[in-house]
Amino acid sequence: MSDSTHSASAVSDVTVWYLEQTSPSDLSPAALPADGVTVARSEIPLPEFSRFLYTAVGADVRWTDRLDHTHAQWRAFLERPGVETWVAYEKGTPAGFIELDAQEDGAVEITYFGLIPAFRGRRIGGHLLSYGVARAWDLAERHPERTPTKRVWLHTCSDDGPHAMDNYLRRGFRLFDTKIEQELQVAHPGPWPGAHA
């Protein structure tokens, strides 16, 4: 998923697709990846780690909306009840993440999901998405103050990777809205300045 709100010299049209599941039975899990891949929740809110994941995954698909967030803004989001970050690891190395945000109406939004480029194309993404969606459906079990999940939703766009939409559809998501938005083109430094030059 991608969103850009910063100023830049060029503006382009971006197609944004909104998808949802309305029952746990909608989820169609992916095949398991190769041995050595695990998924674990990042239970300690750590802005440095979350920002690393965000920049490493999102640089080449134009994730820019959080680049100017302060440490305090990152922490405030991560500490909200019902926000969870689940991280895929291959042989102990972070490969990607899925971020969940429980909302007041029983909806859980998948706010961000993706893999670091070096780990794409190896069946990790389908597994991570399957695992994360299952955790969205049972999120209230870990956060009793939240309403039980009635709907899991996300948005993706034409800036995202070429296999993103197919992955969502294969996991059982259905399209419920499409919009054309104007996006300001912003240079993204990647995990460090010049990483994606």
C-alpha positions as CSV (number, residue, x, y, z in Angstrom):
1,M,0.0,0.0,0.0
2,S,1.3,3.4,-0.8
3,D,0.4,7.0,0.0
4,S,2.2,10.2,-0.7
5,T,1.3,13.6,0.7
6,H,4.5,15.6,0.5
7,S,5.3,18.5,-1.9
8,A,7.2,17.8,-5.1
9,S,7.6,19.1,-8.6
10,A,5.6,16.5,-10.5
11,V,2.1,15.3,-10.0
12,S,0.7,12.1,-11.5
13,D,-2.7,10.2,-11.5
14,V,-2.7,7.1,-9.3
15,T,-5.4,4.5,-9.2
16,V,-6.3,3.4,-5.7
17,W,-8.2,0.2,-5.1
18,Y,-10.0,-0.6,-1.8
19,L,-10.4,-4.3,-0.9
20,E,-12.1,-6.1,2.0
21,Q,-12.9,-9.4,3.7
22,T,-16.1,-9.6,5.8
23,S,-15.7,-13.1,7.3
24,P,-12.7,-15.1,8.5
25,S,-13.8,-17.8,6.0
26,D,-13.0,-15.4,3.2
27,L,-9.3,-15.9,3.9
28,S,-7.6,-18.3,1.4
29,P,-4.1,-19.0,2.9
30,A,-1.1,-19.2,0.7
31,A,1.3,-22.2,0.6
32,L,4.0,-22.2,3.2
33,P,7.4,-20.7,2.1
34,A,10.7,-22.5,2.3
35,D,12.1,-23.6,5.7
36,G,13.7,-20.8,7.7
37,V,10.9,-18.3,7.4
38,T,9.0,-17.3,10.6
39,V,6.6,-14.6,11.5
40,A,6.6,-12.9,14.9
41,R,4.8,-9.9,16.4
42,S,7.0,-6.9,17.3
43,E,5.4,-6.5,20.7
44,I,7.5,-3.6,22.0
45,P,6.7,-0.4,20.3
46,L,10.0,0.7,18.8
47,P,9.8,3.6,16.3
48,E,13.4,3.0,15.1
49,F,12.5,-0.6,14.0
50,S,9.2,0.4,12.5
51,R,10.7,3.2,10.5
52,F,13.4,0.9,9.3
53,L,10.8,-1.6,8.0
54,Y,8.8,1.2,6.4
55,T,11.7,2.7,4.5
56,A,13.3,-0.6,3.5
57,V,10.0,-2.0,2.2
58,G,8.5,1.2,0.8
59,A,11.3,3.0,-1.0
60,D,10.7,1.6,-4.5
61,V,6.9,1.8,-4.2
62,R,6.8,5.5,-3.1
63,W,5.7,5.2,0.5
64,T,6.4,8.7,1.8
65,D,3.5,9.8,4.0
66,R,5.4,8.9,7.3
67,L,8.9,10.0,6.3
68,D,8.5,13.3,8.2
69,H,6.9,11.8,11.3
70,T,8.8,12.5,14.5
71,H,9.9,9.8,17.0
72,A,7.0,10.9,19.2
73,Q,4.5,10.5,16.3
74,W,5.8,7.0,15.5
75,R,5.5,6.0,19.1
76,A,2.0,7.4,19.6
77,F,0.8,5.4,16.6
78,L,2.5,2.2,17.7
79,E,1.2,2.4,21.2
80,R,-2.4,2.8,20.2
81,P,-4.5,-0.2,21.4
82,G,-5.1,-2.6,18.6
83,V,-2.1,-1.5,16.5
84,E,0.2,-4.5,15.8
85,T,3.2,-5.1,13.6
86,W,4.0,-8.6,12.5
87,V,7.4,-9.2,10.9
88,A,8.5,-12.0,8.6
89,Y,12.1,-13.3,9.2
90,E,14.2,-15.5,7.0
91,K,17.0,-17.2,9.0
92,G,16.7,-14.4,11.6
93,T,16.8,-11.5,9.1
94,P,13.8,-9.2,8.7
95,A,12.2,-9.8,5.3
96,G,9.0,-7.7,5.5
97,F,6.1,-6.7,7.7
98,I,2.3,-6.3,7.9
99,E,0.8,-3.5,10.1
100,L,-2.7,-3.8,11.6
101,D,-4.8,-1.0,13.0
102,A,-8.0,-1.8,14.8
103,Q,-10.8,0.7,14.3
104,E,-13.8,1.6,16.4
105,D,-16.4,-0.1,14.2
106,G,-14.9,-3.6,14.4
107,A,-12.9,-3.0,11.2
108,V,-9.2,-3.8,11.1
109,E,-7.2,-1.9,8.5
110,I,-4.0,-3.4,7.0
111,T,-2.2,-0.1,6.9
112,Y,1.1,-1.4,5.5
113,F,2.2,-4.7,4.1
114,G,5.2,-5.6,2.0
115,L,8.6,-7.2,1.6
116,I,12.1,-5.8,1.4
117,P,13.1,-6.1,-2.3
118,A,15.8,-8.8,-1.7
119,F,13.1,-11.1,-0.3
120,R,10.4,-10.7,-3.0
121,G,9.5,-13.5,-5.4
122,R,10.2,-16.3,-2.9
123,R,6.7,-17.1,-1.6
124,I,7.2,-15.1,1.6
125,G,4.7,-12.4,0.7
126,G,1.7,-14.7,0.4
127,H,2.5,-16.4,3.6
128,L,3.0,-13.2,5.5
129,L,-0.3,-11.7,4.2
130,S,-2.1,-14.9,5.1
131,Y,-0.7,-14.9,8.6
132,G,-1.4,-11.2,9.1
133,V,-5.0,-11.4,7.9
134,A,-5.6,-14.3,10.3
135,R,-4.2,-12.1,13.1
136,A,-6.5,-9.3,12.0
137,W,-9.5,-11.6,12.4
138,D,-8.4,-12.7,15.9
139,L,-7.0,-9.3,17.0
140,A,-9.6,-8.8,19.7
141,E,-8.4,-11.9,21.5
142,R,-5.2,-10.0,22.2
143,H,-6.9,-6.6,22.8
144,P,-10.1,-7.3,24.8
145,E,-10.9,-3.6,24.8
146,R,-11.4,-3.7,21.0
147,T,-14.6,-4.8,19.3
148,P,-14.3,-8.3,17.7
149,T,-13.3,-8.0,14.1
150,K,-16.1,-7.8,11.6
151,R,-14.2,-6.6,8.6
152,V,-10.6,-6.5,7.4
153,W,-9.8,-4.0,4.7
154,L,-6.9,-2.3,2.9
155,H,-6.0,-0.2,0.0
156,T,-3.4,-0.6,-2.7
157,C,-2.5,1.5,-5.7
158,S,-1.0,1.5,-9.1
159,D,2.4,2.5,-7.6
160,D,2.6,-0.8,-5.7
161,G,4.4,-3.8,-6.9
162,P,3.1,-5.7,-9.9
163,H,2.0,-8.7,-7.9
164,A,0.3,-6.9,-5.0
165,M,-3.3,-6.9,-6.3
166,D,-3.0,-10.6,-7.4
167,N,-1.8,-11.5,-3.9
168,Y,-4.7,-9.7,-2.2
169,L,-7.3,-11.3,-4.6
170,R,-5.8,-14.8,-4.1
171,R,-6.1,-14.4,-0.3
172,G,-9.8,-13.8,-0.6
173,F,-10.1,-10.0,-0.7
174,R,-12.8,-8.4,-2.8
175,L,-12.8,-5.0,-4.4
176,F,-15.3,-2.5,-3.0
177,D,-14.2,0.9,-4.4
178,T,-11.8,2.4,-6.9
179,K,-10.6,6.0,-7.0
180,I,-8.3,8.1,-9.2
181,E,-6.2,10.4,-7.0
182,Q,-3.4,12.9,-7.8
183,E,-0.1,12.0,-6.1
184,L,2.8,14.3,-5.7
185,Q,6.0,12.6,-6.8
186,V,8.5,12.7,-3.9
187,A,12.0,11.4,-3.8
188,H,12.4,8.6,-1.2
189,P,15.8,8.1,0.4
190,G,15.2,4.4,1.1
191,P,16.7,3.0,4.3
192,W,19.6,5.4,3.9
193,P,20.2,8.4,1.5
194,G,21.1,7.2,-1.9
195,A,20.0,3.6,-1.4
196,H,17.7,3.7,-4.4
197,A,19.4,6.3,-6.6
